[in-house]
Amino acid sequence: MGIINTFKKKHGDLFVYLPAEEVHAHDHFLERTCLRWLPKSITPNKLSIFRIVFTPVVFLLILFGCYKTGVVLFLFNAFTDALDGSLARTQDKITKFGMMLDPLADKLLIGSMVLLLVFQYLNPWLGIAVLGLEITFIVSAYVSAAKFKNVRMANLWGKIKMICQVFAVGAILIALVFEMPVFLNIASGILGLSIGFALVSLFRHGI
């Protein structure tokens, strides 16, 4: 805790709450349904940190073949991505730190699943493309923050990319749980779409 508090004091501007420029329809839906049950102490950044910490648990479950439990916990973990964003926008709790932490949490979750599943069950070139683009996003975001002091929010195309990646991983896990290879073909198609959206997102200079 001492290290965290020291970091906050040194980089206090990263933790200043910023108002949301736009609140989406799904934010209001989640506010009326899921978010109302969250304890007041839960912040968007805590949800992002939870996603990072919980990712190795999901990884290990799937690694050791616990696909049924793995798919449920993967989808739950991925769902926290929607929760932290909606919580930040509906309660005006957007921070620069969160704008960096949230996409990092997403990339760790998806990247670990790509390494574990895509290279084994789909075309390896799909995995290489996904990981290559995600690394490019991280480098781009770091350069923007370090050189230009600019922390960029995720754009629409980046969000659609993430949704596609989640559905693709989910389809692979469904194929393994129910022994239905057709879902591997579906996963390949969805992952291909995610690569397209990733390129658009990169072109638009978002994360």
N, C-alpha and C positions, 0 to 999 in steps of 0.2 A: 504493500500500500504506500510505503514511503517513496518508492521509485515513481509510482503513478502520480502521487501528489506533487512531487518535484517536477515531473514532466508537465503537469497541468499549469504549475506556476510559471514555468519557463516559456510555455507556449500557450498562454491563456487565450490568445485570439482564436486558437483552433477550437475552443470549447464554448465560444459565445453563441447563444441561440440566435438564429436568423429566421425571419418570417418566410413563409412559403410563398413563392411567386404564383403558384397555381396548386389548387387542390382538386384532384380528379374524382370522378364518380365512384370509382372503386374504393377510394380513400374514405368517403362518407359511408359506404356500405360496410367496410371493415370497422369503422368507428362505431357503428350502431350494433355490430355483431360481436366480433372477436375482441376488439381493443377495449371494450367496456369492462371486460373481465380481467384485464391485466392490472396487477398492483400498481399503485401510483409511483412506486420506487423504480419501476422498470422504464428505462429510457431507450430510445432508438439505438444508441451506441452499445448498450448492454445486450440488446438482441443480436447485434452484429457480432459482438464478442462471443456470445453463446454459440452462434453459427460456426465460428472459427474453432472453438473448443470442442464442439460436438461432431465436427467433420471427421476426426480420426476414429470416433466410435462407429460411425456409419461405414467408414472405410474398412475397419477391421471386421465388422459383421459380414460385409459382402465378401471380403477376402477369404473368410473361412466358410463361405457357402451358406450363410444364414440369410438367404435371399428374401424370404417372406418378411422377416423382421427388418431387414435392410431396406426394402423398398418403402415400407411404412415410415421408418425413421428418416430416410432420405427425403421423402416428400414433406414430412414435417419440418425438417431442417430447412429445406428450400422455401417453405411457406413463410418462415421467419423473415425472408427477404422482402416479402410483401408487407409484413407487419411492421418492420422497422421503418420502411419508407412512409407508409401511411400514418404511423404514429408521429413521425417527425413533421409531416406536412399538416396534419390536422391539429397538432398542438404547438405549432411553430417552434419545434425543437430541432431544427436543422443546424448542424455545425459543420465547419470545414473538416474537422477530424472525422466526423461521420461520413462525409462525402468521399473521404479516402478509404475509410475502414470498410464501408458497405461493399463496394466493388471488389475489394481485396478478399473479403469473406466469400463472395460469390465465386471468385476465380479459384480459390482454394477448394471449395466444395466441388465445382464442376471439373476442375483440373484433376483432382484425385479420382473422380469417377471415370474420366477419360483414360487415365493411365491404367486403371483397374479393369475397365470393361470394353472401351472402344477398341483398344489395340488387340484385345483378345477375341472379340466377337464380331467386329465390323472391319471395314477396310482401314488399315493402319494410316493411310494417307488422310483420312478424315480426322483421325486423332492428331496427326502432325499439324494439319491446318488449324484445328481448334486451338491447340496449345500455342502454336506460333502466333496466332492473332491475339490470344490472351496475354502473352508475354509482351507483344507490341503495345497493347493497351496499358499495361503496367509501366513500361518504359516511357510511353508518351505522357502518362499522368505524372510520373516522377519528374520528368523534364519540365513540364508545365508548372508544377508546384515549386520546384527548386530554382528554376531559371527565371520564370515570369511571375512567380508568387501568385499563380492563378490555380485555384482548385475548381475543377469542372464537375458539374452534376451530370449524372447519367442521362443520356437523351432517350427519346422514345425507341429508337432502333436498337439501342443497347438493351433496353428492357425486354423488347420482343425477342432479341437474341437469347437472353437468359431464360425466358419462358420456353423457347424452343429447345434449348439445351436440357432443361429439366424434363420436358416431355420425352426427349430422346433417351435420356438415361432411364426414365421410368419405363419406357417401352422395352428397353433391353432387359431390365429386371423382370418385367412381366413375362417376357419370352423365356427367361430362366425359371421363373416360379411355376409357370403353367406348361412349360415345354412346348411353346408355340413359336417356331422359327419365323413365322410371318411377321412377328413384331420386330424382329431384327431388321427386316427390310424397311418397315415403317420407321424404325429408329434412324436408319441410314438416310432416309429421305428428309426427316425432320432435322437431323444434324446438318445436312447439306443446306437446308433453308437457313439454319442458324449462322452458317458461315457467310451466306449472302447478306444477312442482316448485320453481321459483324463488320463486313466490309463497308456497308453503308454508314454504320455508326462511326467507324474509323475515319471515313471520308468527311463526315460531319464534325470531326474533332471532339467526339464525346467519349465517355467511358462505358 
